[in-house]
Amino acid sequence: MAGDMTTFKGKPFDRPSLESLMKRRLFYTPAFDIYGGVSGLYDFGPPGCALTNNIVDVWRKHFVLKENMLEVDCTMLTPHEVLKTSGHVDKFADWMCKDPKTGEIFRADHLVEEVLEARLKGNKEARGEKVEAEEDDPKKKKKKVKNIAAVKLDDALVQEIEEVLAKIDNYSGEELGQLMKKYDIKNPATNGELLPPVAFNLMFQTSIGPSSNMPGYLRPETAQGQFLNFQKLLEFNQQQMPFASASIGKSFRNEISPRSGLLRVREFLMAEIEHFVDPEGGKKHPRFDEVKDVELELLNREVQLSGKTTVETTKIGKAVETGLVDNETLGYFLARIQQFLLKIGIDAKKIRFRQHMANEMAHYAADCWDAELLTSYGWIECVGCADRSAYDLTVHMKKTGAPLVVREPRKEPLKVEEWQCDLDKKKFGPKFKKDGKTVEAAIEALSQDLREKLSLDLEKEGKIVIDVPGVGDGKVEVPKELISIEKRTRVENALCEHIYWTREQDEARGILSFPPTVAPTKVLIVPLSSHTDFKPFVRTLSDKLQELGISTPTNEFQRNDELGTPLGITIDFQSVKDNTFTLRDRDSTEQVRAGLDEITGAISSLVNGREKWSDVAARLPKFEGQEVD
C-alpha cells in the first residue's frame, strides 16, 4: 500500500522520514521510553499537543457551535453494569490466535491479511512484475519473519485472495479460522501451528473503590455517558427535538497487537456526537439542502460483496434519494464530516466513505458508513457514522427503569393494539391461594412480545408456562429512535501523511503543510539579526498577536517548516525605518510587506479560515527587497 501513497507535492511517500521528523521534533514519542516503552502507548510533545488542540478547536467550531450541540464531559471510569447492558462486556472483542509452543499472540484478521498480501506479492515477483520494496526503519523492533517465496499462483486463486482481502474486516472468528485452515496460515516466524481464533475483550478492567466490590472499566468509547444523560440533556434543551450532544475525551482499548505507529494504540482521543431525531418525521434534516450537492466518494456494500473496492462519486442528495444512504440526517453528517476533514487539510483525493456490509452492522442499525483515509498503511477508518436506532436508550431504560424517552403531543391519535391478560378472579384465587398475588403480578409484568407468544402456546397446548417473581423479570418496550457519529484519531496521523513533502533543493528536510487553522504553531517572528533595534518590534508583534490568541515563537524558517508553521514575519532595518514587516508563506515562499495592523490582521484572517494566502497576496504589496538608506 505504501506504493500508492504520494507526498503533498505528488512524489513517492517516505514513511520512515516522516516518522523520524515527527519524533525528532517531538510531535510524539513512545511513552515510558527510558524503561523500554510499552507498545500502543505514546506521549505528545508541544507541537503534537498544539496540533491536537487546534484540530479539536476546529471540530468544536465546525460541529458543536455550528449545530448548537450540547457538549458534555463524562467520566472515563465506567461501572461494569453499564457496559454489560450496552453489550460491550459480551461483544467488544477482537479475534486472536495463539502459538501454543512460543506463546506468541496474533490478531487473527491482521495475520490472515498480512500472509495473503505477502503471497500476492510473491506471485507478482514470480511473474516478473515490479513490486514495491518494503521500507525498513532500523529504529523499530521487528519480529523475524521468514521470507515469502516467489510462487506463481493461478489467476483464479489470485482473484479469490483479492476478494477475501476486500472483505477482511467482515469475517467472524469461525470464518477467520476456516480461512486459516484453507490457506494453511501459520506463525510467520516459526511456521508453527496456531490455535483457532478466540474472542479477546478489548476493555481495560479495574475496580472502583478500595473494597473491589464494584468492578469497572476504562471506557472504550465516549458515547455511553451521552446516552445516560439523555433525559437531563432533553430537559436542558426544553424538551425540544431534534438535538445533539457532543463529547471529547480519552478512550481506551487493550489492543491485541498495537502497530502502525499512532494508528492502533491503547489510549486515544475521541470526538463523538449523538444526534437524536424523531423517526416518524422520516429522519429529515432542516439543513440538508445546504449540503445536497456535496460530492462524496462512496464504496457501497454491493461492490464490496463482489470483492471489489471501486468507489462512485455521488452527490449526497442523490445518494439519499436513491436509498443508498438511508436518510437525510445520516447524509447531512456524512457531508459535514467530509467538509471538516478538508478544512483541517486532509487531501480530497485520499478520502472515501465505505458502507458497512450487513454482517458488520448490529441488528438494530439502519445504516453505517466509515470515512476512510488513504495512508501508507492503506485505507484506514478514521470516522464512523451510524444510524443506531434507539438501541442504547432502550437497553439502559429496560435495565434501570429510567424514562429515557421523549413525550410529544401527536397530530393524530395513535391506535395501539395490545395483548391483554384477563383473569377469572373467582377461580384464580382458590387455585394459587397465598401465591395468587405473586403470580398475577408476574403476568402483569409480561411484555407484549411474550404475551403474543404465550397466546399461541395457549391455543396450541391449552396452557401457558410463565416465570414467577424470584425467577423471572417482566420486560416492557417503549420505542423511540435516534441517529448516532466515532472520530479514528486516526485523523491526525493521516493528516500528517497527506500534507508531508520536501523541497527539491533540500529533500533531506521535510515540510508539514498544515493549514493555518490547525497548525501547532501559527506564525514565527524572525529578526534579521540579534541587533538591539529589533527587540522592541519583536515585543510589539508578539503582544499584538497574543491579543488575537496567536502564539509567536522566534526561530529560523527551516526548522519551523518541519513543525508545519505556515507563516513567518521578518523584522529588518526597513522595519526600524517605517514600521513595516515582511510576511512569508511557508509553501510558496512568497512574501508581502505591510504595516503592523495589516500584517497582524492578515495573520488573524488566515488562522481563522477567513482568507487563503492567495487572498492576502492579492491585496497586500509584494515584497521586492528592503529599502534602507
C-alpha positions as CSV (number, residue, x, y, z in Angstrom):
1,M,0.0,0.0,0.0
2,A,2.9,2.3,0.6
3,G,3.5,2.5,-3.2
4,D,0.0,4.1,-3.6
5,M,0.9,7.0,-1.4
6,T,2.4,10.2,-2.6
7,T,3.6,13.3,-0.7
8,F,1.8,16.7,-0.6
9,K,3.7,17.5,-3.8
10,G,3.0,14.2,-5.6
11,K,6.3,12.4,-5.0
12,P,6.6,8.8,-3.6
13,F,5.9,8.9,0.1
14,D,8.7,8.1,2.5
15,R,7.2,6.9,5.8
16,P,10.4,6.5,7.8
17,S,11.4,10.1,7.0
18,L,8.1,11.4,8.3
19,E,8.2,9.3,11.4
20,S,11.8,10.4,12.1
21,L,10.7,14.0,11.7
22,M,7.7,13.6,14.0
23,K,9.8,12.1,16.7
24,R,12.7,14.4,16.3
25,R,10.5,17.5,16.5
26,L,8.7,15.9,19.5
27,F,5.2,15.7,17.9
28,Y,5.1,12.4,19.7
29,T,7.3,9.9,21.5
30,P,6.9,6.3,22.9
31,A,5.7,6.5,26.4
32,F,8.0,5.3,29.2
33,D,10.8,5.2,26.7
34,I,13.6,5.0,29.2
35,Y,12.0,1.9,30.7
36,G,11.8,0.2,27.4
37,G,8.4,1.6,26.4
38,V,5.0,-0.1,26.2
39,S,3.6,-0.8,22.8
40,G,0.5,1.2,21.9
41,L,1.2,4.0,24.4
42,Y,2.6,7.4,23.3
43,D,3.3,10.8,24.8
44,F,2.7,14.0,22.8
45,G,5.2,16.9,22.8
46,P,4.5,20.6,22.4
47,P,3.8,20.6,18.7
48,G,1.7,17.4,19.0
49,C,-0.4,18.9,21.8
50,A,-0.8,22.1,19.8
51,L,-1.9,20.2,16.7
52,T,-4.4,18.1,18.6
53,N,-5.8,21.2,20.4
54,N,-6.2,23.1,17.1
55,I,-7.9,20.2,15.4
56,V,-10.3,19.9,18.4
57,D,-10.9,23.6,18.2
58,V,-11.8,23.4,14.5
59,W,-14.1,20.4,15.3
60,R,-15.9,22.3,18.0
61,K,-16.5,25.3,15.8
62,H,-17.5,23.1,12.8
63,F,-19.9,20.9,14.6
64,V,-20.7,22.0,18.2
65,L,-21.0,25.7,17.6
66,K,-22.4,25.5,14.0
67,E,-25.1,22.9,15.0
68,N,-25.8,24.3,18.5
69,M,-24.9,21.0,20.1
70,L,-24.8,20.3,23.8
71,E,-21.3,19.4,24.9
72,V,-20.7,17.2,27.9
73,D,-17.6,15.9,29.6
74,C,-18.3,12.4,31.1
75,T,-16.1,10.3,33.4
76,M,-13.7,7.8,31.9
77,L,-14.4,5.2,34.6
78,T,-17.5,3.2,33.8
79,P,-19.2,0.6,36.1
80,H,-19.5,-3.0,34.9
81,E,-23.3,-2.9,34.8
82,V,-23.4,0.0,32.3
83,L,-21.1,-1.8,29.8
84,K,-22.8,-5.1,30.4
85,T,-26.1,-3.5,29.5
86,S,-24.7,-1.8,26.4
87,G,-23.2,-5.1,25.2
88,H,-19.6,-4.2,25.4
89,V,-18.8,-6.8,28.1
90,D,-20.0,-9.6,25.9
91,K,-19.2,-8.3,22.4
92,F,-16.5,-5.7,22.4
93,A,-13.8,-8.0,21.2
94,D,-11.3,-8.9,18.5
95,W,-10.3,-12.4,17.4
96,M,-6.9,-13.6,18.5
97,C,-4.9,-16.8,17.9
98,K,-2.0,-18.2,19.8
99,D,1.1,-20.2,19.0
100,P,1.0,-22.9,21.8
101,K,4.7,-23.5,21.5
102,T,6.1,-20.0,21.6
103,G,3.2,-18.3,23.4
104,E,3.0,-15.6,20.7
105,I,-0.4,-13.9,20.2
106,F,-1.7,-12.7,16.8
107,R,-4.7,-10.8,15.9
108,A,-6.4,-13.2,13.5
109,D,-7.7,-10.8,10.8
110,H,-4.4,-9.0,10.6
111,L,-2.4,-12.2,10.4
112,V,-4.6,-13.5,7.5
113,E,-4.4,-10.2,5.8
114,E,-0.6,-10.0,6.1
115,V,0.1,-13.5,4.9
116,L,-2.3,-13.3,1.9
117,E,-0.9,-9.9,0.9
118,A,2.6,-11.4,1.1
119,R,1.6,-14.3,-1.2
120,L,0.2,-11.9,-3.7
121,K,3.5,-10.0,-3.6
122,G,5.4,-13.3,-4.2
123,N,3.1,-14.1,-7.1
124,K,4.0,-10.8,-8.7
125,E,7.7,-11.4,-8.2
126,A,7.3,-14.9,-9.8
127,R,5.6,-13.3,-12.8
128,G,8.4,-10.8,-13.2
129,E,6.2,-7.8,-12.2
130,K,7.5,-4.8,-10.4
131,V,6.9,-5.0,-6.6
132,E,7.2,-2.0,-4.3
133,A,10.1,-2.6,-1.9
134,E,9.3,-2.6,1.8
135,E,10.9,0.3,3.7
136,D,12.8,-0.7,6.8
137,D,13.1,1.5,9.8
138,P,16.2,0.4,11.7
139,K,14.9,2.0,14.9
140,K,11.8,-0.3,15.0
141,K,12.0,-3.7,16.6
142,K,10.6,-6.3,14.2
143,K,9.9,-9.9,14.6
144,K,11.9,-12.1,12.3
145,V,9.6,-13.3,9.6
146,K,10.5,-15.9,7.1
147,N,10.8,-14.6,3.6
148,I,7.7,-15.5,1.4
149,A,8.8,-17.5,-1.6
150,A,8.1,-16.0,-5.0
151,V,5.5,-18.6,-6.1
152,K,3.3,-18.1,-9.1
153,L,-0.4,-18.5,-8.3
154,D,-3.3,-19.4,-10.6
155,D,-5.3,-16.5,-11.8
156,A,-8.4,-17.9,-10.2
157,L,-6.6,-18.2,-6.8
158,V,-5.3,-14.6,-7.1
159,Q,-8.8,-13.3,-7.7
160,E,-10.1,-15.4,-4.8
161,I,-7.5,-14.0,-2.4
162,E,-8.2,-10.4,-3.6
163,E,-11.9,-11.0,-2.8
164,V,-11.0,-12.3,0.7
165,L,-8.8,-9.2,1.3
166,A,-11.6,-6.9,0.2
167,K,-13.8,-8.3,2.9
168,I,-11.2,-9.0,5.6
169,D,-12.9,-6.7,8.2
170,N,-16.2,-8.6,8.0
171,Y,-15.3,-12.1,9.0
172,S,-16.4,-13.8,12.2
173,G,-14.0,-15.7,14.4
174,E,-15.2,-19.0,12.9
175,E,-14.8,-17.7,9.4
176,L,-11.2,-16.5,10.2
177,G,-10.4,-19.9,11.5
178,Q,-11.7,-21.5,8.3
179,L,-9.6,-19.1,6.2
180,M,-6.5,-20.0,8.3
181,K,-7.1,-23.7,7.6
182,K,-8.0,-23.2,3.9
183,Y,-4.8,-21.2,3.1
184,D,-2.6,-23.0,5.6
185,I,-1.7,-19.9,7.6
186,K,0.8,-20.5,10.4
187,N,3.1,-18.5,12.6
188,P,5.1,-16.5,10.0
189,A,8.3,-16.6,12.1
190,T,8.4,-20.3,13.0
191,N,5.9,-21.9,10.7
192,G,4.3,-23.4,13.8
193,E,0.6,-24.4,14.1
194,L,-1.8,-21.9,15.6
195,L,-4.8,-22.5,17.8
196,P,-8.2,-21.5,16.5
197,P,-9.2,-17.8,17.0
198,V,-10.8,-16.9,20.3
199,A,-12.5,-13.7,21.3
200,F,-10.5,-11.2,23.4
201,N,-12.3,-8.4,25.1
202,L,-10.6,-5.1,24.4
203,M,-11.7,-3.2,27.6
204,F,-9.2,-2.4,30.4
205,Q,-10.8,-3.7,33.6
206,T,-10.3,-2.1,37.0
207,S,-12.0,-1.9,40.5
208,I,-13.8,1.3,41.7
209,G,-13.2,2.0,45.4
210,P,-11.0,0.2,47.9
211,S,-13.3,-2.7,48.6
212,S,-13.1,-4.0,45.0
213,N,-16.8,-4.8,45.2
214,M,-17.6,-2.6,42.2
215,P,-15.8,-3.8,39.0
216,G,-15.5,-1.3,36.2
217,Y,-13.7,-0.5,33.0
218,L,-11.9,2.4,31.4
219,R,-14.4,3.5,28.8
220,P,-13.9,2.1,25.3
221,E,-16.0,5.0,23.8
222,T,-17.4,8.3,24.8
223,A,-21.0,7.6,23.7
224,Q,-22.4,5.9,26.8
225,G,-22.1,8.9,29.0
226,Q,-24.2,10.9,26.5
227,F,-26.9,8.2,26.4
228,L,-27.1,8.1,30.2
229,N,-27.5,11.8,30.4
230,F,-30.2,11.9,27.6
231,Q,-33.1,12.9,29.9
232,K,-31.1,15.7,31.5
233,L,-30.0,17.0,28.2
234,L,-33.5,16.8,26.8
235,E,-34.7,18.9,29.8
236,F,-31.8,21.3,29.3
237,N,-33.0,21.7,25.7
238,Q,-36.5,22.5,27.0
239,Q,-37.9,19.1,25.6
240,Q,-37.2,20.2,22.0
241,M,-36.3,17.7,19.3
242,P,-34.1,17.1,17.4
243,F,-31.0,17.9,19.4
244,A,-27.4,16.7,19.5
245,S,-24.9,16.1,22.3
246,A,-21.1,16.0,21.8
247,S,-18.2,14.8,23.9
248,I,-14.4,14.9,23.5
249,G,-12.1,12.8,25.7
250,K,-9.8,9.8,26.1
251,S,-11.0,6.3,25.4
252,F,-9.1,3.0,25.9
253,R,-8.8,-0.3,24.1
254,N,-6.5,-3.1,25.0
255,E,-5.4,-3.9,21.5
256,I,-4.1,-7.4,20.9
257,S,-1.1,-6.2,18.8
258,P,-0.7,-2.5,18.7
259,R,1.2,-1.5,15.5
260,S,1.4,1.0,12.7
261,G,2.6,3.9,14.9
262,L,-0.3,6.1,16.0
263,L,-2.9,4.2,14.0
264,R,-3.5,1.4,16.5
265,V,-2.9,2.4,20.1
266,R,-4.3,1.6,23.5
267,E,-5.2,5.2,24.6
268,F,-6.6,7.8,22.2
269,L,-8.7,10.9,21.9
270,M,-12.2,10.7,20.6
271,A,-14.7,13.4,19.5
272,E,-18.2,11.9,19.3
273,I,-21.7,13.2,18.5
274,E,-25.0,11.7,19.3
275,H,-27.9,13.3,17.2
276,F,-31.4,12.5,18.5
277,V,-34.2,12.7,16.0
278,D,-37.9,11.6,15.8
279,P,-38.1,8.8,13.2
280,E,-41.7,9.5,12.4
281,G,-40.5,12.6,10.6
282,G,-38.6,10.5,8.1
283,K,-35.3,11.4,9.8
284,K,-35.3,14.6,7.7
285,H,-32.7,17.3,8.4
286,P,-33.6,21.0,8.2
287,R,-30.2,22.0,6.7
288,F,-29.9,19.1,4.2
289,D,-30.4,21.4,1.3
290,E,-27.1,23.2,2.3
291,V,-25.1,20.0,1.6
292,K,-27.2,18.1,-1.0
293,D,-24.8,18.9,-3.8
294,V,-21.6,17.9,-1.9
295,E,-19.9,15.0,-3.8
296,L,-18.6,12.1,-1.9
297,E,-16.6,9.0,-2.9
298,L,-18.9,6.2,-1.9
299,L,-17.9,2.5,-1.6
300,N,-21.2,0.7,-1.2
301,R,-21.8,-2.8,0.2
302,E,-22.8,-4.4,-3.1
303,V,-19.5,-3.5,-4.6
304,Q,-17.7,-4.9,-1.6
305,L,-19.6,-8.2,-1.7
306,S,-18.4,-8.6,-5.3
307,G,-14.8,-8.5,-4.0
308,K,-14.1,-5.0,-5.4
309,T,-13.2,-1.6,-4.0
310,T,-14.4,0.7,-6.8
311,V,-15.8,3.9,-5.5
312,E,-18.5,6.0,-7.1
313,T,-18.5,9.8,-7.0
314,T,-22.1,10.7,-5.9
315,K,-23.8,13.9,-4.7
316,I,-25.2,13.2,-1.2
317,G,-28.6,14.4,-2.3
318,K,-28.8,11.7,-5.0
319,A,-27.4,9.0,-2.6
320,V,-30.2,9.7,-0.1
321,E,-32.9,10.0,-2.9
322,T,-31.9,6.6,-4.3
323,G,-31.7,5.0,-0.8
324,L,-28.0,4.3,-1.0
325,V,-27.7,6.4,2.2
326,D,-30.7,5.7,4.4
327,N,-31.9,9.1,5.4
328,E,-31.3,12.9,5.2
329,T,-29.8,13.2,8.7
330,L,-27.2,10.5,8.1
331,G,-26.4,12.0,4.7
332,Y,-26.1,15.5,6.2
333,F,-23.5,14.4,8.7
334,L,-21.5,12.4,6.0
335,A,-21.2,15.6,4.0
336,R,-20.3,17.7,7.1
337,I,-17.7,15.1,8.1
338,Q,-16.0,15.5,4.7
339,Q,-16.1,19.3,4.9
340,F,-14.4,19.0,8.3
341,L,-11.7,16.7,7.0
342,L,-11.0,19.1,4.1
343,K,-10.9,22.1,6.4
344,I,-8.1,20.6,8.5
345,G,-6.0,19.8,5.5
346,I,-6.9,16.2,4.5
347,D,-6.3,15.5,0.8
348,A,-9.7,15.3,-1.0
349,K,-8.3,12.6,-3.3
350,K,-7.5,10.4,-0.3
351,I,-11.0,10.3,1.3
352,R,-13.7,7.7,0.7
353,F,-16.8,6.6,2.6
354,R,-17.2,2.9,3.0
355,Q,-20.7,1.4,3.7
356,H,-20.8,-1.4,6.3
357,M,-21.9,-4.7,5.0
358,A,-24.9,-6.4,6.6
359,N,-22.8,-8.8,8.7
360,E,-20.8,-5.8,10.1
361,M,-23.8,-4.0,11.4
362,A,-25.7,-4.7,14.6
363,H,-29.2,-5.9,14.2
364,Y,-30.6,-2.6,15.4
365,A,-28.6,-0.4,13.0
366,A,-30.3,1.1,9.9
367,D,-27.2,2.1,8.0
368,C,-23.5,2.7,8.8
369,W,-20.6,4.4,6.9
370,D,-17.0,4.9,7.7
371,A,-14.9,7.8,6.5
372,E,-11.6,6.1,5.4
373,L,-8.4,7.9,4.7
374,L,-5.6,6.6,2.4
375,T,-2.3,6.3,4.3
376,S,0.9,4.5,3.7
377,Y,-0.7,1.6,5.7
378,G,-3.7,1.5,3.2
379,W,-7.2,2.7,3.7
380,I,-7.8,3.4,7.5
381,E,-11.1,4.0,9.2
382,C,-11.0,7.4,10.9
383,V,-14.6,8.4,11.4
384,G,-17.7,6.3,11.9
385,C,-21.2,7.5,11.2
386,A,-24.1,5.2,12.0
387,D,-27.9,5.2,12.4
388,R,-28.2,3.1,15.6
389,S,-31.9,3.5,16.1
390,A,-32.9,3.6,19.8
391,Y,-30.8,0.6,20.9
392,D,-28.7,2.3,23.6
393,L,-31.5,4.3,25.2
394,T,-33.8,1.2,25.1
395,V,-31.4,-1.2,26.8
396,H,-30.5,1.3,29.5
397,M,-34.1,2.1,30.1
398,K,-35.1,-1.5,30.5
399,K,-32.2,-2.2,32.9
400,T,-32.8,0.9,35.2
401,G,-36.4,1.9,34.6
402,A,-35.2,5.5,33.9
403,P,-37.5,7.2,31.4
404,L,-35.1,7.8,28.5
405,V,-37.9,8.8,26.2
406,V,-39.4,11.9,24.6
407,R,-43.0,12.7,25.1
408,E,-44.6,14.8,22.4
409,P,-48.3,15.5,21.5
410,R,-49.4,13.7,18.4
411,K,-51.1,15.4,15.5
412,E,-53.4,12.4,15.1
413,P,-54.5,9.9,17.8
414,L,-52.4,6.7,17.7
415,K,-54.4,3.5,17.8
416,V,-52.5,0.8,19.6
417,E,-53.4,-2.9,19.9
418,E,-52.2,-4.6,23.0
419,W,-52.3,-8.2,24.2
420,Q,-54.4,-8.2,27.4
421,C,-54.4,-10.9,30.1
422,D,-57.8,-11.2,31.7
423,L,-58.0,-13.3,34.8
424,D,-61.0,-15.1,36.3
425,K,-60.5,-14.0,39.8
426,K,-63.1,-16.4,41.3
427,K,-61.1,-19.4,40.2
428,F,-57.6,-17.8,40.2
429,G,-57.5,-17.1,43.9
430,P,-58.5,-20.6,45.1
431,K,-56.1,-22.2,42.7
432,F,-53.0,-20.3,43.8
433,K,-54.1,-19.4,47.3
434,K,-51.4,-17.3,49.0
435,D,-49.3,-17.1,45.8
436,G,-52.1,-15.6,43.8
437,K,-51.0,-12.0,44.0
438,T,-47.4,-13.0,43.2
439,V,-48.5,-15.0,40.1
440,E,-50.8,-12.2,39.0
441,A,-48.0,-9.6,39.3
442,A,-45.8,-11.8,37.1
443,I,-48.5,-12.0,34.4
444,E,-49.0,-8.2,34.5
445,A,-45.3,-7.8,34.0
446,L,-45.1,-9.8,30.8
447,S,-44.0,-7.9,27.7
448,Q,-46.2,-7.6,24.6
449,D,-43.9,-9.9,22.6
450,L,-44.1,-12.6,25.2
451,R,-47.8,-12.2,25.6
452,E,-48.3,-12.8,21.9
453,K,-46.1,-15.9,22.0
454,L,-48.0,-17.2,25.0
455,S,-51.3,-16.7,23.3
456,L,-50.1,-19.2,20.6
457,D,-49.0,-21.6,23.3
458,L,-52.4,-21.4,25.0
459,E,-54.2,-22.1,21.7
460,K,-52.0,-25.0,20.8
461,E,-51.3,-26.6,24.2
462,G,-54.2,-25.5,26.3
463,K,-51.9,-24.0,28.9
464,I,-49.1,-21.5,29.3
465,V,-45.9,-21.5,31.3
466,I,-44.6,-18.3,32.9
467,D,-41.8,-17.4,35.4
468,V,-42.9,-16.0,38.7
469,P,-41.1,-13.4,40.8
470,G,-37.8,-14.6,42.1
471,V,-37.2,-16.5,38.8
472,G,-38.4,-14.1,36.0
473,D,-38.2,-10.4,35.3
474,G,-41.1,-9.0,33.2
475,K,-40.0,-6.9,30.2
476,V,-41.6,-3.9,28.6
477,E,-40.6,-2.0,25.5
478,V,-41.0,1.7,24.9
479,P,-39.9,2.7,21.3
480,K,-38.1,5.8,20.5
481,E,-35.4,6.2,17.8
482,L,-32.2,8.2,17.3
483,I,-29.3,8.7,14.9
484,S,-25.5,8.2,16.2
485,I,-21.3,9.9,14.9
486,E,-16.7,7.9,16.4
487,K,-14.0,10.1,15.2
488,R,-10.1,7.2,14.4
489,T,-7.9,9.7,15.9
490,R,-6.6,8.3,13.4
491,V,-7.3,11.6,11.6
492,E,-4.1,13.3,12.9
493,N,-1.8,10.6,11.5
494,A,-3.5,10.6,8.1
495,L,-3.4,14.4,8.1
496,C,0.4,14.4,8.6
497,E,0.9,11.9,5.7
498,H,-1.4,13.9,3.4
499,I,0.5,17.2,4.0
500,Y,4.1,16.0,4.1
501,W,6.6,16.9,1.4
502,T,10.1,18.1,0.7
503,R,11.6,20.9,-1.4
504,E,13.5,19.8,-4.5
505,Q,16.6,21.8,-3.4
506,D,16.5,20.3,0.1
507,E,15.0,16.8,0.1
508,A,16.6,15.9,3.4
509,R,14.4,18.3,5.2
510,G,10.7,17.5,5.4
511,I,7.8,20.0,5.4
512,L,4.4,19.7,7.0
513,S,1.9,21.8,5.2
514,F,-0.7,22.2,7.9
515,P,-3.4,24.7,7.1
516,P,-3.1,27.8,9.4
517,T,-6.3,26.8,11.2
518,V,-4.8,23.6,12.7
519,A,-1.0,24.2,12.6
520,P,0.6,23.6,16.0
521,T,2.4,27.0,15.7
522,K,0.7,29.6,13.5
523,V,3.5,32.1,12.9
524,L,7.1,32.7,13.9
525,I,8.9,36.1,14.3
526,V,12.3,36.2,12.7
527,P,14.5,39.2,13.4
528,L,17.1,39.7,10.7
529,S,19.8,39.6,13.4
530,S,20.2,40.0,17.1
531,H,20.5,43.8,16.7
532,T,19.1,45.6,19.7
533,D,17.0,47.9,17.4
534,F,14.8,44.8,16.5
535,K,13.9,43.8,20.1
536,P,11.0,46.4,20.6
537,F,9.4,45.3,17.3
538,V,9.6,41.6,18.4
539,R,7.8,42.5,21.6
540,T,5.2,44.7,19.9
541,L,4.4,42.0,17.3
542,S,4.2,39.3,20.0
543,D,1.9,41.3,22.2
544,K,-0.4,42.2,19.2
545,L,-0.6,38.6,18.0
546,Q,-1.1,37.2,21.5
547,E,-4.1,39.6,21.9
548,L,-5.5,37.8,18.9
549,G,-4.9,34.4,20.6
550,I,-1.9,33.5,18.4
551,S,1.4,32.3,19.9
552,T,4.6,33.6,18.4
553,P,7.9,31.8,18.8
554,T,11.1,33.2,17.3
555,N,13.3,30.9,15.3
556,E,14.6,30.0,11.9
557,F,12.3,29.3,8.9
558,Q,13.7,25.8,8.1
559,R,13.1,24.3,11.5
560,N,9.6,25.6,11.6
561,D,8.9,24.2,8.1
562,E,9.3,20.8,9.8
563,L,6.9,21.9,12.6
564,G,4.4,22.9,10.0
565,T,4.4,26.6,10.8
566,P,2.6,28.2,7.9
567,L,3.6,31.9,8.3
568,G,6.7,33.9,9.2
569,I,7.3,37.6,10.0
570,T,10.7,39.1,9.2
571,I,11.9,42.2,11.1
572,D,14.7,44.0,9.2
573,F,16.2,47.5,9.1
574,Q,13.3,48.8,6.9
575,S,11.0,47.8,9.8
576,V,13.0,50.2,12.0
577,K,12.7,52.9,9.4
578,D,9.0,52.7,8.5
579,N,7.3,50.2,10.9
580,T,6.5,47.7,8.1
581,F,7.2,43.9,8.2
582,T,7.5,41.0,5.8
583,L,5.0,38.1,5.9
584,R,6.2,34.9,4.3
585,D,4.1,31.9,3.2
586,R,5.6,28.5,4.0
587,D,4.5,26.6,0.9
588,S,5.0,29.1,-1.9
589,T,7.8,31.1,0.0
590,E,6.0,34.3,-1.4
591,Q,6.3,37.4,0.8
592,V,4.2,40.5,1.2
593,R,5.0,43.7,3.2
594,A,2.8,46.0,5.1
595,G,2.3,47.8,8.4
596,L,1.7,46.3,11.8
597,D,-2.1,46.3,11.7
598,E,-2.3,45.0,8.2
599,I,0.1,42.1,8.8
600,T,-1.4,41.0,12.1
601,G,-4.9,41.4,10.6
602,A,-3.9,39.1,7.6
603,I,-2.5,36.5,10.0
604,S,-5.7,36.6,12.0
605,S,-7.8,36.1,8.9
606,L,-5.6,33.2,7.7
607,V,-5.6,31.5,11.1
608,N,-9.3,31.7,11.5
609,G,-10.0,30.5,8.0
610,R,-11.5,33.7,6.7
611,E,-8.9,34.1,3.9
612,K,-6.4,32.0,2.0
613,W,-2.8,33.0,1.2
614,S,-3.8,33.9,-2.4
615,D,-6.3,36.4,-1.0
616,V,-3.7,38.0,1.2
617,A,-1.1,38.1,-1.6
618,A,-3.6,39.8,-3.9
619,R,-4.4,42.7,-1.6
620,L,-1.0,43.3,0.2
621,P,2.1,44.7,-1.6
622,K,4.5,42.0,-2.8
623,F,7.9,42.3,-1.1
624,E,10.7,43.1,-3.5
625,G,13.5,43.9,-1.1
626,Q,14.0,46.2,1.9
627,E,14.5,49.9,1.3
628,V,17.2,51.2,3.6
629,D,19.2,54.4,3.2
